[in-house]
C-alpha cells in the first residue's frame, strides 16, 4: 500500500483520460490508490478487465518463489518462463494481452475519436526524467494497472511481436526483467480507424519499469 501511495503521488499531475484495471483485488486497490491522488481521474470510469489478471501458476499457485525456481531448475528452464503443471503458458498470456489491446483501442477510439479528426503525430524528444514524459500533445492517455508476470510478457509482446523500437539506453535486459511492484511502463500507440476496423499504425516505447518513486 505504501508503494501504491508513492506511485499515486508520483503520477498525481499526469493527465489520464481512461483507466483500466485487472479484476484481482490487489490491482484494484492499487488502482484506486493511484486514482485518488490524481485530479484528472475524478469522475472517470474504472474499467475492470479480466484479461489483465495475473498469470495462473497452476500447482505453484500460492507457494514460495523459491519452490517455483526449484521446479524450473529441475525442468532445465528459466523460472520466469517456466510453466508449472496446470499453469498458464506464455502463449496463453500473449493471447490475453492481444485481446486487451484490442479492447483498449476500441474503447479509446470510441471515447476520443471524432469524425474528420486528423491523426496526431507521434511525440518525439529526449526524456526529461519527469512523470509526464512522452505525454505532451497525446490526446488520450490510459492508466492500466496489472501484475508483474503479465506486464513482463506484455513488454516482450510489444517489442518482439509488434516490433516496438526501444529508446536509447534501453536494451532487451530491461524488457525481460520482472517489473517491480508499482513499476511504471509507458508506450504510445497510434491507431487508425478505417473500413477494415481499428488498426495499429505506429508504436513507441517511452520507458520501461521506471521506479524512482519507490
N, CA, C and O of each residue as an XYZ file, in Angstrom:
856
protein
N       0.825     -1.205      0.000
C       0.000      0.000      0.000
C       0.862      1.259      0.000
O       0.493      2.273     -0.592
N       2.021      1.186      0.673
C       2.943      2.330      0.658
C       3.478      2.570     -0.754
O       3.633      3.715     -1.177
N       3.756      1.495     -1.473
C       4.238      1.630     -2.854
C       3.151      2.221     -3.747
O       3.439      3.044     -4.615
N       1.908      1.805     -3.537
C       0.790      2.348     -4.311
C       0.608      3.840     -4.022
O       0.368      4.629     -4.935
N       0.724      4.217     -2.756
C       0.643      5.633     -2.383
C       1.750      6.424     -3.077
O       1.515      7.519     -3.591
N       2.956      5.859     -3.087
C       4.088      6.543     -3.727
C       3.854      6.700     -5.224
O       4.165      7.744     -5.798
N       3.307      5.664     -5.854
C       3.012      5.744     -7.292
C       1.946      6.799     -7.559
O       2.044      7.558     -8.524
N       0.931      6.843     -6.706
C      -0.127      7.828     -6.871
C       0.382      9.248     -6.767
O      -0.006     10.111     -7.554
N       1.252      9.496     -5.795
C       1.817     10.834     -5.623
C       2.742     11.193     -6.794
O       2.791     12.347     -7.219
N       3.474     10.195     -7.312
C       4.368     10.433     -8.444
C       3.574     10.816     -9.694
O       4.008     11.663    -10.476
N       2.408     10.188     -9.877
C       1.616     10.395    -11.088
C       0.504     11.440    -10.912
O      -0.344     11.588    -11.792
N       0.501     12.150     -9.806
C      -0.643     12.998     -9.456
C      -0.943     14.082    -10.477
O      -2.099     14.481    -10.616
N       0.053     14.565    -11.188
C      -0.168     15.640    -12.150
C      -0.181     15.151    -13.595
O      -0.255     15.957    -14.523
N      -0.111     13.840    -13.789
C      -0.155     13.265    -15.136
C      -1.621     13.117    -15.540
O      -2.415     12.547    -14.792
N      -1.983     13.625    -16.715
C      -3.375     13.579    -17.138
C      -3.725     12.230    -17.742
O      -3.059     11.760    -18.664
N      -4.773     11.614    -17.215
C      -5.307     10.369    -17.763
C      -6.731     10.616    -18.258
O      -7.488     11.382    -17.663
N      -7.074      9.953    -19.352
C      -8.434     10.066    -19.892
C      -9.229      8.779    -19.700
O     -10.455      8.787    -19.810
N      -8.541      7.670    -19.412
C      -9.192      6.376    -19.224
C      -8.430      5.568    -18.188
O      -7.230      5.767    -17.999
N      -9.124      4.656    -17.517
C      -8.498      3.809    -16.504
C      -8.964      2.367    -16.703
O     -10.163      2.096    -16.784
N      -7.999      1.447    -16.781
C      -8.287      0.020    -16.920
C      -7.533     -0.730    -15.822
O      -6.410     -0.364    -15.475
N      -8.150     -1.777    -15.278
C      -7.510     -2.496    -14.177
C      -7.883     -3.973    -14.219
O      -8.965     -4.339    -14.679
N      -6.988     -4.804    -13.741
C      -7.245     -6.231    -13.536
C      -8.418     -6.412    -12.582
O      -8.729     -5.527    -11.784
N      -9.067     -7.580    -12.676
C     -10.190     -7.852    -11.775
C      -9.756     -8.463    -10.443
O     -10.600     -8.887     -9.655
N      -8.453     -8.510    -10.187
C      -7.961     -9.042     -8.914
C      -7.893     -7.921     -7.877
O      -7.600     -6.772     -8.210
N      -8.168     -8.266     -6.618
C      -8.346     -7.261     -5.562
C      -7.129     -6.381     -5.372
O      -7.273     -5.169     -5.213
N      -5.931     -6.953     -5.383
C      -4.738     -6.143     -5.097
C      -4.488     -5.109     -6.195
O      -4.016     -4.007     -5.914
N      -4.802     -5.461     -7.446
C      -4.652     -4.495     -8.533
C      -5.691     -3.391     -8.402
O      -5.390     -2.215     -8.609
N      -6.904     -3.774     -8.060
C      -7.974     -2.782     -7.878
C      -7.616     -1.807     -6.756
O      -7.827     -0.602     -6.891
N      -7.082     -2.319     -5.662
C      -6.685     -1.451     -4.549
C      -5.572     -0.500     -4.970
O      -5.588      0.682     -4.626
N      -4.606     -1.027     -5.715
C      -3.510     -0.186     -6.206
C      -4.045      0.905     -7.122
O      -3.666      2.070     -7.007
N      -4.925      0.517     -8.027
C      -5.509      1.474     -8.972
C      -6.275      2.569     -8.238
O      -6.112      3.751     -8.539
N      -7.098      2.184     -7.286
C      -7.891      3.170     -6.545
C      -7.000      4.132     -5.767
O      -7.328      5.309     -5.623
N      -5.861      3.625     -5.261
C      -4.932      4.481     -4.538
C      -4.286      5.502     -5.477
O      -4.119      6.665     -5.109
N      -3.922      5.069     -6.689
C      -3.333      5.984     -7.674
C      -4.358      7.034     -8.098
O      -4.058      8.226     -8.161
N      -5.562      6.571     -8.384
C      -6.612      7.459     -8.890
C      -6.984      8.542     -7.873
O      -7.258      9.679     -8.256
N      -6.996      8.200     -6.586
C      -7.437      9.180     -5.584
C      -6.494     10.375     -5.490
O      -6.896     11.443     -5.028
N      -5.243     10.208     -5.925
C      -4.283     11.309     -5.885
C      -4.334     12.174     -7.145
O      -3.711     13.235     -7.192
N      -5.076     11.726     -8.170
C      -4.991     12.361     -9.484
C      -6.288     13.089     -9.815
O      -7.344     12.468     -9.936
N      -6.203     14.407     -9.959
C      -7.412     15.203    -10.207
C      -8.026     14.914    -11.568
O      -9.238     15.049    -11.737
N      -7.204     14.515    -12.548
C      -7.745     14.244    -13.887
C      -8.600     12.982    -13.905
O      -9.390     12.784    -14.827
N      -8.449     12.128    -12.896
C      -9.207     10.877    -12.840
C     -10.554     11.036    -12.148
O     -11.338     10.088    -12.100
N     -10.830     12.216    -11.616
C     -12.085     12.439    -10.911
C     -13.265     12.223    -11.862
O     -13.380     12.897    -12.886
N     -14.126     11.287    -11.516
C     -15.293     11.015    -12.345
C     -15.063     10.024    -13.455
O     -16.019      9.630    -14.122
N     -13.805      9.594    -13.687
C     -13.543      8.617    -14.741
C     -14.025      7.226    -14.313
O     -13.911      6.841    -13.150
N     -14.565      6.486    -15.282
C     -14.947      5.104    -15.022
C     -13.692      4.239    -14.921
O     -12.805      4.320    -15.771
N     -13.623      3.414    -13.882
C     -12.539      2.429    -13.775
C     -13.041      1.141    -14.413
O     -13.905      0.460    -13.861
N     -12.494      0.813    -15.575
C     -12.947     -0.353    -16.344
C     -12.179     -1.590    -15.885
O     -10.957     -1.652    -16.020
N     -12.886     -2.556    -15.352
C     -12.278     -3.809    -14.900
C     -12.213     -4.784    -16.060
O     -13.220     -5.033    -16.723
N     -11.031     -5.340    -16.309
C     -10.852     -6.255    -17.441
C     -10.123     -7.511    -16.970
O      -8.965     -7.425    -16.562
N     -10.780     -8.690    -17.018
C     -10.129     -9.928    -16.577
C      -8.931    -10.325    -17.424
O      -8.130    -11.159    -17.001
N      -8.792     -9.747    -18.607
C      -7.616    -10.047    -19.438
C      -6.327     -9.552    -18.794
O      -5.236     -9.983    -19.167
N      -6.455     -8.638    -17.817
C      -5.280     -8.056    -17.159
C      -4.887     -8.799    -15.887
O      -3.936     -8.395    -15.218
N      -5.591     -9.876    -15.533
C      -5.292    -10.569    -14.282
C      -3.913    -11.228    -14.337
O      -3.348    -11.429    -15.412
N      -3.389    -11.558    -13.167
C      -2.062    -12.165    -13.075
C      -2.067    -13.562    -13.701
O      -3.113    -14.195    -13.846
N      -0.903    -14.011    -14.055
C      -0.737    -15.350    -14.614
C      -1.192    -16.409    -13.608
O      -0.958    -16.283    -12.406
N      -1.844    -17.451    -14.119
C      -2.177    -18.599    -13.281
C      -0.945    -19.495    -13.186
O      -0.389    -19.903    -14.206
N      -0.518    -19.802    -11.954
C       0.703    -20.582    -11.748
C       0.423    -22.056    -11.447
O       1.327    -22.775    -11.020
N      -0.801    -22.514    -11.659
C      -1.105    -23.934    -11.527
C      -0.740    -24.508    -10.177
O      -1.141    -23.978     -9.140
N       0.026    -25.597    -10.186
C       0.391    -26.281     -8.940
C       1.282    -25.430     -8.047
O       1.430    -25.728     -6.862
N       1.885    -24.366     -8.602
C       2.753    -23.485     -7.807
C       1.987    -22.308     -7.219
O       2.562    -21.503     -6.487
N       0.692    -22.196     -7.530
C      -0.112    -21.071     -7.047
C      -0.113    -21.013     -5.525
O      -0.380    -22.011     -4.856
N       0.189    -19.834     -4.987
C       0.179    -19.647     -3.541
C       1.426    -20.133     -2.831
O       1.550    -19.980     -1.617
N       2.357    -20.724     -3.584
C       3.592    -21.230     -2.974
C       4.687    -20.188     -2.956
O       4.474    -19.036     -3.336
N       5.863    -20.602     -2.510
C       7.007    -19.706     -2.440
C       7.707    -19.623     -3.794
O       7.730    -20.590     -4.555
N       8.276    -18.454     -4.080
C       9.007    -18.268     -5.331
C      10.163    -19.259     -5.426
O      10.444    -19.786     -6.502
N      10.834    -19.513     -4.303
C      11.981    -20.426     -4.330
C      11.557    -21.826     -4.751
O      12.325    -22.538     -5.399
N      10.338    -22.229     -4.388
C       9.860    -23.549     -4.797
C       9.646    -23.610     -6.305
O       9.952    -24.619     -6.941
N       9.119    -22.524     -6.877
C       8.923    -22.487     -8.326
C      10.267    -22.454     -9.046
O      10.430    -23.068    -10.100
N      11.231    -21.731     -8.467
C      12.569    -21.708     -9.063
C      13.175    -23.100     -9.081
O      13.820    -23.493    -10.054
N      12.965    -23.852     -7.992
C      13.485    -25.215     -7.932
C      12.805    -26.105     -8.967
O      13.456    -26.949     -9.584
N      11.496    -25.923     -9.161
C      10.778    -26.688    -10.173
C      11.317    -26.375    -11.569
O      11.487    -27.272    -12.395
N      11.582    -25.089    -11.822
C      12.098    -24.685    -13.126
C      13.496    -25.247    -13.360
O      13.809    -25.722    -14.451
N      14.342    -25.187    -12.316
C      15.700    -25.727    -12.432
C      15.662    -27.209    -12.747
O      16.431    -27.690    -13.579
N      14.769    -27.937    -12.087
C      14.652    -29.376    -12.324
C      14.206    -29.669    -13.759
O      14.537    -30.709    -14.328
N      13.437    -28.717    -14.336
C      12.968    -28.884    -15.707
C      13.953    -28.312    -16.725
O      13.736    -28.409    -17.933
N      15.053    -27.706    -16.220
C      16.060    -27.136    -17.112
C      15.614    -25.860    -17.789
O      16.014    -25.582    -18.919
N      14.771    -25.063    -17.096
C      14.249    -23.839    -17.696
C      14.451    -22.648    -16.767
O      14.690    -22.807    -15.570
N      14.350    -21.439    -17.349
C      14.344    -20.216    -16.559
C      13.041    -20.152    -15.784
O      11.984    -20.464    -16.331
N      13.096    -19.752    -14.518
C      11.864    -19.745    -13.720
C      10.859    -18.712    -14.205
O       9.656    -18.875    -14.001
N      11.343    -17.642    -14.849
C      10.432    -16.615    -15.340
C       9.605    -17.101    -16.525
O       8.505    -16.602    -16.761
N      10.131    -18.076    -17.275
C       9.422    -18.595    -18.442
C       8.849    -19.995    -18.205
O       8.188    -20.555    -19.079
N       9.101    -20.548    -17.038
C       8.655    -21.898    -16.717
C       7.143    -21.930    -16.477
O       6.587    -21.038    -15.836
N       6.490    -22.966    -16.998
C       5.059    -23.155    -16.765
C       4.855    -24.338    -15.831
O       5.072    -25.479    -16.240
N       4.440    -24.099    -14.576
C       4.181    -25.199    -13.647
C       3.026    -26.061    -14.150
O       2.213    -25.592    -14.946
N       2.942    -27.296    -13.704
C       1.820    -28.154    -14.106
C       0.476    -27.479    -13.840
O       0.217    -26.999    -12.737
N      -0.366    -27.451    -14.858
C      -1.679    -26.823    -14.716
C      -1.664    -25.313    -14.817
O      -2.710    -24.676    -14.693
N      -0.492    -24.724    -15.042
C      -0.379    -23.272    -15.107
C      -0.638    -22.722    -16.500
O      -0.779    -23.466    -17.470
N      -0.696    -21.402    -16.570
C      -0.942    -20.711    -17.830
C       0.369    -20.553    -18.588
O       1.371    -20.134    -18.011
N       0.370    -20.884    -19.873
C       1.580    -20.772    -20.679
C       1.814    -19.326    -21.118
O       0.913    -18.490    -21.050
N       3.025    -19.050    -21.564
C       3.355    -17.721    -22.072
C       2.480    -17.385    -23.280
O       2.027    -16.249    -23.423
N       2.241    -18.370    -24.146
C       1.420    -18.126    -25.329
C      -0.019    -17.787    -24.946
O      -0.648    -16.939    -25.579
N      -0.537    -18.441    -23.922
C      -1.890    -18.119    -23.460
C      -1.957    -16.697    -22.904
O      -2.952    -15.996    -23.086
N      -0.886    -16.279    -22.224
C      -0.843    -14.914    -21.711
C      -0.790    -13.904    -22.855
O      -1.425    -12.852    -22.789
N      -0.034    -14.224    -23.901
C       0.041    -13.327    -25.053
C      -1.327    -13.135    -25.689
O      -1.657    -12.039    -26.141
N      -2.119    -14.189    -25.725
C      -3.460    -14.071    -26.289
C      -4.316    -13.124    -25.458
O      -5.099    -12.348    -26.006
N      -4.170    -13.186    -24.130
C      -4.913    -12.259    -23.265
C      -4.473    -10.819    -23.503
O      -5.294     -9.902    -23.539
N      -3.160    -10.636    -23.664
C      -2.630     -9.287    -23.914
C      -3.152     -8.747    -25.239
O      -3.542     -7.583    -25.332
N      -3.159     -9.592    -26.256
C      -3.689     -9.184    -27.558
C      -5.158     -8.797    -27.442
O      -5.578     -7.789    -28.011
N      -5.946     -9.587    -26.711
C      -7.365     -9.290    -26.524
C      -7.548     -7.967    -25.786
O      -8.427     -7.175    -26.125
N      -6.711     -7.734    -24.772
C      -6.835     -6.476    -24.032
C      -6.512     -5.281    -24.920
O      -7.230     -4.281    -24.888
N      -5.448     -5.366    -25.710
C      -5.083     -4.247    -26.576
C      -6.209     -3.941    -27.563
O      -6.491     -2.775    -27.840
N      -6.845     -4.971    -28.087
C      -7.968     -4.744    -28.999
C      -9.099     -4.011    -28.273
O      -9.691     -3.079    -28.817
N      -9.390     -4.433    -27.058
C     -10.418     -3.768    -26.247
C     -10.016     -2.323    -25.948
O     -10.830     -1.406    -26.053
N      -8.741     -2.137    -25.574
C      -8.231     -0.802    -25.266
C      -8.392      0.135    -26.456
O      -8.906      1.244    -26.311
N      -7.954     -0.309    -27.637
C      -8.033      0.538    -28.825
C      -9.482      0.876    -29.164
O      -9.792      2.021    -29.492
N     -10.366     -0.111    -29.084
C     -11.774      0.130    -29.400
C     -12.375      1.150    -28.439
O     -13.094      2.058    -28.856
N     -12.077      0.996    -27.155
C     -12.644      1.912    -26.167
C     -12.087      3.325    -26.336
O     -12.830      4.304    -26.264
N     -10.769      3.425    -26.562
C     -10.160      4.742    -26.696
C     -10.656      5.471    -27.939
O     -10.898      6.677    -27.907
N     -10.805      4.729    -29.035
C     -11.323      5.341    -30.261
C     -12.764      5.775    -30.057
O     -13.145      6.874    -30.458
N     -13.573      4.914    -29.432
C     -14.975      5.265    -29.195
C     -15.101      6.506    -28.312
O     -15.991      7.333    -28.515
N     -14.208      6.629    -27.334
C     -14.281      7.750    -26.392
C     -13.705      9.052    -26.947
O     -14.156     10.135    -26.573
N     -12.715      8.956    -27.833
C     -11.948     10.167    -28.155
C     -11.831     10.499    -29.643
O     -11.423     11.609    -29.987
N     -12.175      9.570    -30.529
C     -12.040      9.839    -31.960
C     -13.317     10.487    -32.485
O     -14.416     10.002    -32.218
N     -13.176     11.573    -33.227
C     -14.314     12.277    -33.796
C     -14.228     12.248    -35.332
O     -13.129     12.262    -35.885
N     -15.375     12.207    -36.021
C     -15.365     12.202    -37.496
C     -14.574     13.385    -38.046
O     -14.752     14.524    -37.613
N     -13.704     13.097    -39.000
C     -12.915     14.146    -39.620
C     -11.664     14.525    -38.855
O     -10.880     15.353    -39.320
N     -11.465     13.926    -37.677
C     -10.280     14.249    -36.871
C      -9.029     13.694    -37.528
O      -9.018     12.545    -37.968
N      -7.985     14.488    -37.599
C      -6.742     14.044    -38.221
C      -5.843     13.333    -37.215
O      -5.908     13.559    -36.007
N      -5.018     12.479    -37.761
C      -4.099     11.715    -36.913
C      -3.101     12.653    -36.246
O      -2.578     13.574    -36.873
N      -2.845     12.403    -34.958
C      -1.867     13.188    -34.216
C      -0.486     12.581    -34.406
O      -0.336     11.361    -34.338
N       0.525     13.411    -34.642
C       1.876     12.912    -34.836
C       2.433     12.258    -33.581
O       2.030     12.578    -32.463
N       3.359     11.345    -33.787
C       3.986     10.638    -32.671
C       4.963     11.569    -31.958
O       5.906     12.049    -32.587
N       4.770     11.840    -30.662
C       5.682     12.728    -29.933
C       7.117     12.189    -29.956
O       7.334     10.978    -29.908
N       8.066     13.076    -30.029
C       9.469     12.686    -30.031
C      10.199     13.466    -28.943
O       9.589     14.188    -28.154
N      11.512     13.304    -28.923
C      12.313     14.078    -27.982
C      12.870     13.233    -26.859
O      12.345     12.168    -26.535
N      13.948     13.731    -26.272
C      14.609     13.017    -25.183
C      13.773     13.102    -23.909
O      13.002     14.042    -23.714
N      13.944     12.098    -23.046
C      13.239     12.089    -21.778
C      13.825     13.137    -20.847
O      15.027     13.403    -20.854
N      12.949     13.720    -20.051
C      13.391     14.733    -19.097
C      13.391     14.188    -17.674
O      13.687     14.914    -16.725
N      13.056     12.903    -17.528
C      13.008     12.297    -16.201
C      11.818     12.741    -15.383
O      11.842     12.673    -14.154
N      10.761     13.204    -16.069
C       9.569     13.686    -15.382
C       8.439     12.669    -15.480
O       8.423     11.851    -16.400
N       7.492     12.709    -14.541
C       6.383     11.745    -14.561
C       5.552     11.780    -15.843
O       4.959     10.771    -16.222
N       5.503     12.952    -16.523
C       4.679     13.054    -17.721
C       5.475     12.875    -19.010
O       4.991     13.238    -20.083
N       6.678     12.326    -18.928
C       7.482     12.093    -20.129
C       6.656     11.375    -21.199
O       6.012     10.361    -20.929
N       6.688     11.923    -22.418
C       6.035     11.277    -23.551
C       4.564     11.583    -23.714
O       3.962     11.174    -24.707
N       3.964     12.290    -22.772
C       2.514     12.504    -22.846
C       2.128     13.854    -23.441
O       0.946     14.109    -23.670
N       3.091     14.708    -23.691
C       2.763     16.021    -24.248
C       2.127     15.869    -25.624
O       2.650     15.161    -26.485
N       1.007     16.531    -25.823
C       0.257     16.522    -27.088
C      -0.372     15.168    -27.417
O      -0.880     14.978    -28.522
N      -0.344     14.227    -26.472
C      -1.049     12.959    -26.684
C      -2.509     13.171    -26.287
O      -2.777     13.506    -25.133
N      -3.459     12.985    -27.204
C      -4.852     13.350    -26.926
C      -5.576     12.428    -25.953
O      -6.546     12.844    -25.321
N      -5.123     11.188    -25.822
C      -5.785     10.237    -24.920
C      -4.722      9.401    -24.235
O      -3.799      8.903    -24.881
N      -4.854      9.246    -22.920
C      -3.808      8.588    -22.131
C      -4.465      7.664    -21.111
O      -5.187      8.126    -20.227
N      -4.220      6.380    -21.228
C      -4.851      5.400    -20.344
C      -3.918      4.978    -19.221
O      -2.732      4.731    -19.440
N      -4.467      4.900    -18.026
C      -3.791      4.269    -16.893
C      -4.225      2.810    -16.887
O      -5.418      2.515    -16.828
N      -3.254      1.892    -16.948
C      -3.544      0.456    -16.961
C      -2.817     -0.183    -15.788
O      -1.594     -0.078    -15.689
N      -3.549     -0.841    -14.900
C      -2.959     -1.450    -13.704
C      -3.102     -2.963    -13.798
O      -4.212     -3.492    -13.861
N      -1.962     -3.651    -13.806
C      -1.974     -5.102    -13.946
C      -1.001     -5.725    -12.945
O      -0.899     -5.258    -11.810
N      -0.282     -6.780    -13.358
C       0.550     -7.572    -12.452
C       1.913     -7.876    -13.087
O       2.066     -7.854    -14.308
N       2.902     -8.162    -12.222
C       4.284     -8.291    -12.667
C       4.525     -9.276    -13.793
O       5.155     -8.932    -14.794
N       4.028    -10.512    -13.644
C       4.291    -11.527    -14.663
C       3.616    -11.160    -15.981
O       4.206    -11.332    -17.048
N       2.390    -10.658    -15.914
C       1.688    -10.282    -17.142
C       2.364     -9.089    -17.801
O       2.497     -9.053    -19.025
N       2.795     -8.108    -17.002
C       3.469     -6.935    -17.564
C       4.748     -7.344    -18.279
O       5.051     -6.832    -19.357
N       5.498     -8.266    -17.683
C       6.744     -8.719    -18.318
C       6.467     -9.349    -19.687
O       7.168     -9.058    -20.656
N       5.462    -10.199    -19.769
C       5.113    -10.830    -21.043
C       4.587     -9.783    -22.023
O       4.860     -9.856    -23.221
N       3.836     -8.813    -21.513
C       3.328     -7.744    -22.379
C       4.467     -6.937    -22.996
O       4.416     -6.584    -24.174
N       5.498     -6.647    -22.196
C       6.633     -5.892    -22.729
C       7.311     -6.663    -23.868
O       7.663     -6.083    -24.895
N       7.486     -7.958    -23.676
C       8.112     -8.778    -24.719
C       7.219     -8.862    -25.953
O       7.709     -8.860    -27.082
N       5.919     -8.936    -25.734
C       4.993     -8.998    -26.860
C       5.067     -7.710    -27.687
O       5.103     -7.763    -28.917
N       5.090     -6.566    -27.020
C       5.143     -5.292    -27.725
C       6.445     -5.129    -28.505
O       6.450     -4.618    -29.625
N       7.547     -5.569    -27.902
C       8.859     -5.391    -28.550
C       9.125     -6.472    -29.588
O       9.547     -6.166    -30.703
N       8.883     -7.739    -29.235
C       9.210     -8.843    -30.135
C       8.211     -8.995    -31.277
O       8.603     -9.188    -32.428
N       6.924     -8.909    -30.958
C       5.912     -9.238    -31.963
C       5.306     -8.016    -32.637
O       4.960     -8.069    -33.817
N       5.173     -6.912    -31.901
C       4.682     -5.691    -32.532
C       5.820     -4.794    -33.014
O       5.586     -3.724    -33.576
N       7.062     -5.246    -32.785
C       8.263     -4.584    -33.314
C       8.420     -3.153    -32.817
O       8.831     -2.268    -33.567
N       8.092     -2.935    -31.554
C       8.266     -1.600    -30.978
C       9.748     -1.329    -30.747
O      10.405     -2.113    -30.062
N      10.295     -0.248    -31.294
C      11.703      0.081    -31.054
C      11.909      0.565    -29.624
O      11.021      1.173    -29.027
N      13.089      0.286    -29.086
C      13.415      0.725    -27.736
C      14.128      2.070    -27.773
O      14.909      2.326    -28.690
N      13.875      2.930    -26.798
C      14.567      4.220    -26.756
C      16.042      4.035    -26.434
O      16.444      2.991    -25.919
N      16.837      5.035    -26.733
C      18.263      4.982    -26.463
C      18.513      4.718    -24.979
O      17.904      5.345    -24.112
N      19.409      3.788    -24.706
C      19.743      3.464    -23.327
C      19.025      2.238    -22.794
O      19.395      1.706    -21.747
N      17.995      1.782    -23.510
C      17.298      0.562    -23.100
C      17.685     -0.583    -24.017
O      17.907     -0.386    -25.212
N      17.766     -1.782    -23.452
C      18.012     -2.964    -24.268
C      17.103     -4.083    -23.777
O      16.246     -3.861    -22.922
N      17.289     -5.286    -24.319
C      16.388     -6.392    -24.007
C      16.472     -6.815    -22.542
O      15.549     -7.459    -22.044
N      17.540     -6.476    -21.847
C      17.623     -6.824    -20.426
C      16.540     -6.103    -19.633
O      16.037     -6.627    -18.639
N      16.182     -4.892    -20.078
C      15.094     -4.158    -19.430
C      13.747     -4.800    -19.763
O      12.851     -4.856    -18.920
N      13.615     -5.281    -20.996
C      12.348     -5.850    -21.452
C      12.032     -7.153    -20.729
O      10.884     -7.399    -20.360
N      13.055     -7.993    -20.525
C      12.807     -9.313    -19.938
C      12.853     -9.296    -18.414
O      12.570    -10.312    -17.779
N      13.207     -8.147    -17.814
C      13.266     -8.064    -16.358
C      11.858     -8.086    -15.773
O      10.908     -7.617    -16.400
N      11.732     -8.633    -14.571
C      10.444     -8.645    -13.893
C      10.128     -7.233    -13.399
O      10.952     -6.604    -12.736
N       8.940     -6.742    -13.722
C       8.544     -5.392    -13.314
C       8.444     -5.320    -11.793
O       7.761     -6.148    -11.191
N       9.107     -4.351    -11.152
C       8.992     -4.215     -9.695
C       7.592     -3.783     -9.291
O       6.848     -3.243    -10.110
N       7.228     -4.016     -8.034
C       5.919     -3.576     -7.552
C       5.727     -2.085     -7.825
O       6.569     -1.269     -7.450
N       4.640     -1.739     -8.466
C       4.259     -0.385     -8.900
C       5.271      0.229     -9.866
O       5.314      1.450    -10.019
N       6.087     -0.605    -10.521
C       6.925     -0.105    -11.599
C       6.042      0.429    -12.727
O       4.932     -0.061    -12.933
N       6.533      1.428    -13.455
C       5.714      2.110    -14.463
C       6.344      1.953    -15.844
O       7.536      2.202    -16.024
N       5.539      1.541    -16.809
C       5.959      1.454    -18.208
C       5.049      2.382    -19.014
O       3.873      2.543    -18.690
N       5.598      2.987    -20.058
C       4.758      3.865    -20.884
C       5.046      3.622    -22.366
O       6.191      3.651    -22.817
N       3.966      3.382    -23.096
C       4.037      3.205    -24.544
C       3.028      4.146    -25.191
O       1.986      4.453    -24.612
N       3.351      4.596    -26.394
C       2.442      5.447    -27.156
C       2.023      4.693    -28.418
O       2.865      4.241    -29.194
N       0.715      4.567    -28.608
C       0.170      3.877    -29.772
C      -0.534      4.881    -30.672
O      -1.226      5.779    -30.192
N      -0.354      4.725    -31.977
C      -1.143      5.458    -32.950
C      -2.019      4.450    -33.665
O      -1.518      3.501    -34.267
N      -3.336      4.654    -33.601
C      -4.255      3.737    -34.257
C      -5.047      4.487    -35.322
O      -5.259      5.695    -35.226
N      -5.476      3.747    -36.333
C      -6.236      4.307    -37.441
C      -7.553      3.563    -37.559
O      -7.590      2.332    -37.544
N      -8.626      4.317    -37.676
C      -9.944      3.719    -37.860
C     -10.334      3.820    -39.322
O     -10.407      4.914    -39.882
N     -10.587      2.662    -39.940
C     -10.959      2.639    -41.344
C     -12.049      1.625    -41.602
O     -12.677      1.117    -40.673
N     -12.270      1.332    -42.882
C     -13.309      0.372    -43.254
C     -13.028     -1.014    -42.702
O     -13.951     -1.786    -42.441
N     -11.741     -1.330    -42.524
C     -11.366     -2.649    -42.022
C     -11.369     -2.714    -40.495
O     -11.033     -3.742    -39.906
N     -11.751     -1.611    -39.867
C     -11.757     -1.565    -38.407
C     -10.623     -0.718    -37.873
O     -10.149      0.192    -38.552
N     -10.188     -1.010    -36.666
C      -9.132     -0.246    -36.000
C      -7.812     -0.986    -36.144
O      -7.705     -2.155    -35.773
N      -6.805     -0.304    -36.685
C      -5.503     -0.919    -36.882
C      -4.421     -0.097    -36.191
O      -4.526      1.124    -36.079
N      -3.388     -0.781    -35.733
C      -2.241     -0.133    -35.112
C      -1.275      0.293    -36.207
O      -0.778     -0.541    -36.964
N      -1.008      1.604    -36.290
C      -0.138      2.103    -37.358
C       1.246      2.500    -36.867
O       2.173      2.605    -37.669
N       1.407      2.725    -35.553
C       2.727      3.073    -35.013
C       2.730      2.799    -33.515
O       1.691      2.837    -32.856
N       3.922      2.522    -32.993
C       4.074      2.273    -31.559
C       5.441      2.790    -31.127
O       6.431      2.638    -31.842
N       5.480      3.396    -29.960
C       6.739      3.918    -29.426
C       6.841      3.593    -27.940
O       5.875      3.779    -27.201
N       7.993      3.111    -27.497
C       8.270      2.885    -26.083
C       8.892      4.153    -25.505
O       9.888      4.655    -26.027
N       8.307      4.667    -24.432
C       8.857      5.842    -23.755
C       9.824      5.397    -22.663
O      10.963      5.863    -22.611
N       9.370      4.492    -21.787
C      10.264      3.900    -20.786
C       9.648      2.607    -20.269
O       8.456      2.359    -20.444
N      10.476      1.789    -19.631
C      10.051      0.504    -19.084
C      10.528      0.395    -17.637
O      11.674      0.712    -17.321
N       9.625     -0.060    -16.765
C       9.946     -0.365    -15.359
C      10.560      0.808    -14.598
O      11.482      0.617    -13.806
N      10.062      2.002    -14.829
C      10.541      3.153    -14.061
C      10.064      3.005    -12.604
O       8.896      2.704    -12.358
N      10.965      3.215    -11.657
C      10.592      3.004    -10.256
C      11.262      4.011     -9.315
O      11.527      3.696     -8.155
N      11.537      5.225     -9.816
C      12.138      6.252     -8.969
C      11.280      6.587     -7.747
O      11.797      6.990     -6.705
N       9.975      6.416     -7.889
C       9.049      6.785     -6.816
C       9.154      5.857     -5.613
O       8.727      6.227     -4.520
N       9.711      4.666     -5.785
C       9.839      3.732     -4.675
C      11.299      3.497     -4.303
O      11.585      2.732     -3.382
